[in-house]
Amino acid sequence: MQICLVGGAVRDQLLGIQSQDRDWVVVGATETDMIAQGFRPVGRDFPVFIHPKTGEEYALARTERKSGHGYAGFTFFASPDVSLEEDLARRDLTINAMAQLASGEIVDPFSGQRDLQDKVLRHVSSAFSEDPLRVLRVARFAAQFHHLGFHVASDTMLLMREISESGELGFLSAERVAQEFEKALCSPHPLIFLEILKQCNALDCLFSEFSRLNLERLTPFMQRLKTMSPAPELSFALICQAIAEQEMLESTSFVQDLCLRIKMPNRYRDLARQFVIFYPFINDFVQLPPQQTLTTLKELRLLKEPNTLPELIALYLSRNTNIKREDFEPLQRLLQQIRTLSPQTFMAKGLKGAELGKAIEAAQLDICARYTEYS
């Protein structure tokens, strides 16, 4: 039995960056051998085991054969006879197809170290074309390592275009697409993810809403935002607001439709929807009539969830260099004044039901009408 560290952990170690996960491959072992040593089996499609102490994943060395459509259309074969090189050969990129032995020796049958030095994302073999998910993975790695100078090899880009034209991308589940998109949004340069998909003709199929987006214009805004907050939800909100502005969309329904289609989590949907509303609202804030101000504040849920305001401010500041954080202090004071209104005060006057609600709203409107006092 031979246990090797594989994949991203080896790549990141050679790049001198901290790896989030460590994956292991076990050569020359059976499921019985692993269970006998205390490993807990968890794999449904192929043998994967959890280490009894570290909780890390250990997979038996395996090969794969294309047997259907999409990323799930594979038949896996795990056996003690499968070699380490055979296992590495099924991986997507050369920089991910390296292993480290217990001795520290790097096993690199596909010149991954050379490609790390050349800063190139290159496929391991022609089998790359069998898995459409790899189009998204390459785009995500391009976003993740763009700041280090990495680029996609021309022959790999050619294969990605062939996958896009084959129709295989249509067999990817929305959940897997969203998963790769979320990882890209966490990267330093999430717009590179969309740019690479555009270059290989995959953007229309996977994210048609983004196909006309001016990525070059949005780039400096995204970079400013990343210096303020690396949170992926904010990056997604910035992209959605750019779509609304470019397409002159007055409704936020496209955010709802987009997130429903690509299965984005609710926290992404909610913040994106709020920022699409917030951006024009702040631009016209001083001139708005009290009723519209109050209605918008309620629609933004800022009366109930004021903790969202710092995120909306960060998003706005990323788009406007001539605005300072202190320029939002009047809005913050206005919200504080409205939030100090206590229902108990009105209830003590004998108000209840609809009358209570009308009295509270009237007081809120009065505060909005006296906005200049907080400016």
C-alpha positions in Angstrom: 0.0 0.0 0.0 1.3 3.4 -1.0 -0.3 6.6 0.2 0.4 9.9 -1.7 -0.7 13.5 -1.3 -2.3 14.5 -4.7 -3.9 17.4 -6.6 -4.3 20.9 -5.4 -2.4 20.4 -2.1 0.8 19.5 -4.1 0.2 22.3 -6.6 -0.3 24.9 -3.9 2.7 23.7 -1.9 4.9 24.2 -5.0 3.4 27.7 -5.5 4.1 28.6 -1.9 0.5 29.2 -1.0 -1.6 27.7 1.7 -4.0 24.9 0.5 -7.5 24.7 1.8 -7.8 20.9 1.5 -5.6 17.9 1.3 -6.5 14.9 -0.8 -4.9 11.5 -0.7 -4.7 8.6 -3.1 -4.0 5.0 -2.0 -2.3 2.7 -4.4 -2.2 -1.1 -4.0 -5.1 -1.4 -1.5 -8.6 -2.7 -1.5 -11.8 -1.5 0.3 -11.3 -4.3 2.8 -7.7 -3.1 3.5 -8.9 0.4 4.2 -11.8 -0.6 6.5 -9.4 -2.9 8.4 -7.3 0.2 9.2 -10.2 2.1 10.6 -11.1 4.2 7.5 -14.8 5.0 7.0 -16.2 4.5 3.5 -18.2 7.4 2.1 -17.9 7.1 -1.7 -21.0 6.1 -3.6 -19.6 6.1 -7.2 -16.1 5.0 -6.3 -14.2 4.1 -3.1 -13.5 7.1 -0.9 -12.7 6.8 2.7 -12.4 9.2 5.7 -9.3 9.0 7.9 -10.4 8.1 11.4 -8.3 10.9 13.1 -7.8 13.7 10.6 -11.1 13.5 8.7 -9.3 13.9 5.4 -10.4 12.0 2.3 -8.4 9.0 1.0 -9.4 7.6 -2.4 -8.3 4.3 -4.0 -6.3 4.7 -7.2 -8.8 4.5 -10.1 -9.3 4.8 -13.8 -12.4 6.1 -15.5 -14.3 5.5 -18.8 -16.8 7.7 -20.5 -20.2 6.0 -20.4 -22.8 8.8 -20.7 -23.4 12.6 -20.9 -22.1 15.3 -18.5 -19.7 15.2 -15.7 -21.5 12.2 -14.1 -21.4 10.0 -17.2 -18.3 8.0 -16.2 -17.7 4.4 -15.1 -14.9 4.2 -12.5 -12.6 1.2 -11.9 -10.7 1.0 -8.7 -8.2 -1.9 -8.1 -4.9 -2.6 -6.4 -3.5 -3.0 -9.9 -4.2 0.7 -10.9 -0.9 2.6 -10.8 -0.3 6.1 -9.5 0.4 7.4 -13.0 -2.9 5.9 -14.3 -4.7 7.6 -11.5 -3.1 11.0 -12.2 -3.7 10.6 -15.9 -7.5 11.0 -15.4 -7.1 14.5 -13.9 -7.9 17.7 -15.6 -4.8 19.9 -15.7 -1.1 19.1 -15.5 -0.7 21.3 -12.4 -3.3 19.2 -10.7 -1.8 15.9 -11.8 1.1 15.6 -9.4 1.6 13.6 -6.3 4.0 13.7 -3.3 5.3 10.5 -1.8 5.9 10.0 1.9 9.6 10.6 1.2 8.8 14.1 -0.1 9.5 13.1 -3.7 7.2 14.7 -6.3 5.8 12.4 -8.9 5.1 14.5 -12.0 4.4 12.3 -15.1 2.8 15.1 -17.1 5.2 18.0 -16.5 3.0 19.9 -14.1 6.0 21.6 -12.5 7.1 23.0 -15.8 3.7 24.4 -16.4 3.7 25.9 -13.0 6.9 27.7 -13.9 5.5 28.8 -17.2 2.3 29.8 -15.5 0.1 27.9 -18.0 -3.2 25.9 -17.4 -2.8 22.9 -19.7 -5.0 19.8 -20.0 -3.4 16.4 -19.2 -4.7 14.4 -22.2 -7.4 14.4 -24.9 -9.7 12.7 -22.2 -10.1 16.3 -21.0 -12.9 16.7 -23.5 -15.0 13.9 -21.9 -15.9 16.0 -18.9 -17.8 19.3 -19.6 -17.4 20.4 -16.0 -13.7 21.0 -16.8 -14.6 24.0 -18.9 -15.8 25.6 -15.7 -12.9 24.3 -13.6 -10.3 25.8 -16.0 -12.1 29.2 -16.0 -12.2 29.0 -12.2 -8.5 28.3 -12.0 -7.8 31.1 -14.4 -9.6 33.4 -12.0 -7.9 32.0 -9.0 -4.4 32.3 -10.4 -4.7 35.3 -12.6 -2.8 37.5 -10.2 0.1 35.1 -10.5 0.2 35.5 -14.3 -1.4 32.2 -15.3 -3.1 31.8 -18.7 -5.0 29.0 -20.5 -2.9 27.1 -23.1 -4.1 27.6 -26.6 -4.6 23.9 -27.3 -6.6 23.6 -24.0 -8.8 26.6 -25.0 -9.4 24.8 -28.3 -10.7 21.7 -26.5 -12.9 23.9 -24.3 -14.5 25.5 -27.4 -15.1 22.0 -28.9 -16.9 21.0 -25.6 -19.0 24.2 -25.8 -20.0 23.4 -29.4 -20.8 19.8 -28.6 -23.8 20.6 -26.4 -22.3 18.7 -23.4 -22.5 21.8 -21.2 -26.3 21.4 -21.3 -26.0 18.2 -19.3 -24.3 19.9 -16.3 -26.6 20.3 -13.3 -27.4 23.8 -12.1 -25.9 22.8 -8.7 -22.5 22.0 -10.1 -22.4 25.1 -12.2 -23.3 27.2 -9.2 -20.7 25.5 -7.1 -17.9 26.4 -9.6 -19.3 29.9 -9.9 -19.2 30.4 -6.2 -15.6 29.3 -6.0 -14.8 31.7 -8.8 -16.5 34.5 -6.9 -14.2 33.8 -4.0 -11.2 34.2 -6.2 -9.3 37.5 -6.5 -10.5 38.0 -10.1 -14.0 36.6 -10.5 -14.5 38.4 -13.8 -11.7 36.4 -15.4 -14.0 33.3 -14.9 -16.6 35.0 -17.1 -14.1 36.2 -19.6 -12.6 32.7 -20.1 -16.1 31.2 -20.5 -16.8 34.0 -23.1 -13.6 33.2 -25.0 -14.5 29.5 -25.3 -18.1 30.2 -26.3 -19.6 28.8 -23.1 -21.0 31.9 -21.5 -24.2 32.0 -23.6 -25.0 28.5 -22.5 -24.1 28.7 -18.9 -24.7 32.4 -18.0 -26.7 34.0 -20.8 -27.5 37.0 -18.6 -23.8 37.9 -18.5 -23.1 37.5 -22.2 -23.5 41.2 -23.1 -21.9 42.5 -19.9 -19.0 44.9 -20.4 -16.4 43.0 -18.3 -13.6 45.4 -19.1 -15.6 48.4 -17.7 -16.6 46.4 -14.6 -13.0 45.2 -13.8 -11.8 48.3 -11.9 -14.9 48.4 -9.8 -14.5 44.7 -8.9 -10.9 45.2 -8.0 -11.8 48.1 -5.6 -14.5 46.0 -4.1 -12.1 43.1 -3.5 -9.8 45.4 -1.5 -12.8 46.3 0.8 -14.4 42.8 1.0 -13.5 39.4 -0.4 -17.0 38.1 0.3 -18.4 36.3 -2.8 -21.9 37.6 -2.2 -20.7 41.2 -2.8 -19.0 40.3 -6.0 -22.2 38.7 -7.3 -24.2 41.7 -6.3 -21.8 44.0 -8.2 -22.2 41.9 -11.3 -26.0 41.9 -11.1 -26.1 45.7 -10.6 -23.9 46.2 -13.6 -26.4 44.1 -15.7 -29.3 46.2 -14.4 -27.5 49.4 -15.2 -26.3 48.3 -18.7 -29.6 46.8 -19.7 -31.6 49.7 -18.1 -33.7 47.2 -16.1 -36.0 48.8 -13.5 -37.2 45.5 -12.0 -35.2 43.2 -9.8 -37.0 40.1 -11.2 -34.0 39.2 -13.3 -32.0 38.6 -10.1 -34.7 36.3 -8.8 -34.9 34.4 -12.2 -31.1 34.1 -12.5 -30.6 32.8 -9.0 -33.5 30.3 -9.4 -32.1 29.1 -12.7 -28.5 28.6 -11.6 -29.4 27.6 -8.0 -27.5 30.4 -6.3 -28.0 30.5 -2.5 -30.6 32.9 -1.1 -28.0 35.1 0.5 -26.6 35.9 -2.9 -30.0 36.6 -4.3 -31.1 38.9 -1.4 -27.9 41.1 -1.4 -27.9 41.4 -5.2 -31.6 42.4 -5.2 -30.9 45.0 -2.4 -28.0 46.5 -4.2 -29.9 46.8 -7.5 -32.5 48.8 -5.6 -30.0 50.7 -3.4 -27.8 52.1 -6.2 -30.4 54.5 -7.9 -32.0 55.1 -4.5 -28.9 56.6 -3.0 -28.2 58.6 -6.2 -31.6 60.4 -5.8 -31.9 60.1 -2.0 -32.0 63.8 -1.1 -34.7 64.6 -3.8 -37.0 61.8 -3.0 -40.4 62.5 -1.4 -40.9 61.1 2.1 -43.2 58.3 1.1 -40.9 57.0 -1.6 -37.9 57.2 0.8 -39.8 55.1 3.4 -41.2 52.6 0.9 -37.7 52.0 -0.5 -36.1 51.6 3.0 -38.8 49.0 3.7 -38.1 47.3 0.4 -34.4 47.2 1.2 -35.3 45.7 4.6 -33.0 48.2 6.2 -35.5 49.0 9.0 -35.4 45.3 10.1 -31.9 44.3 8.9 -29.6 47.4 9.3 -26.5 45.1 9.3 -26.8 44.9 5.6 -26.1 48.6 5.2 -22.2 48.4 5.5 -22.2 45.8 2.6 -24.4 48.1 0.4 -22.1 51.0 1.2 -19.0 49.0 0.3 -20.6 48.0 -3.0 -21.6 51.6 -3.7 -18.1 52.9 -2.9 -16.5 50.4 -5.3 -18.5 52.1 -8.1 -17.9 55.7 -7.1 -14.4 57.0 -6.1 -15.7 60.5 -5.5 -18.0 59.3 -2.7 -16.6 58.8 0.9 -17.9 56.5 3.6 -18.9 59.5 5.8 -21.3 60.6 3.0 -23.6 57.9 4.2 -23.8 59.2 7.8 -27.0 61.1 7.2 -28.7 57.9 6.0 -27.4 56.0 9.0 -28.7 58.7 11.3 -32.1 58.6 9.5 -32.3 54.9 10.0 -31.4 55.2 13.6 -34.1 57.8 14.2 -36.7 55.6 12.6 -35.6 52.5 14.5 -35.9 54.4 17.8 -39.7 54.5 17.3 -41.2 52.1 19.8 -44.6 50.4 19.1 -45.1 50.3 22.9 -45.2 54.1 23.0 -48.1 54.1 20.6 -49.8 51.1 22.3 -49.7 53.1 25.6 -52.0 55.6 23.9 -54.5 52.8 23.3 -53.7 52.3 19.7 -53.8 48.8 18.2 -54.3 46.9 15.0 -54.5 48.9 11.8 -54.5 52.2 13.8 -51.3 51.3 15.4 -49.7 50.5 12.1 -50.9 53.8 10.6 -49.6 55.8 13.5 -46.1 54.2 13.3 -45.9 54.8 9.6 -47.0 58.5 10.0 -44.2 59.0 12.5 -41.7 57.3 10.2 -42.9 59.6 7.3 -42.4 62.6 9.6 -38.8 61.6 10.2 -38.2 61.2 6.5 -39.8 64.6 5.8 -37.4 66.2 8.2 -34.4 64.5 6.5 -32.5 67.8 6.1 -32.1 67.9 9.9 -29.8 64.9 9.6 -27.8 66.1 6.6 
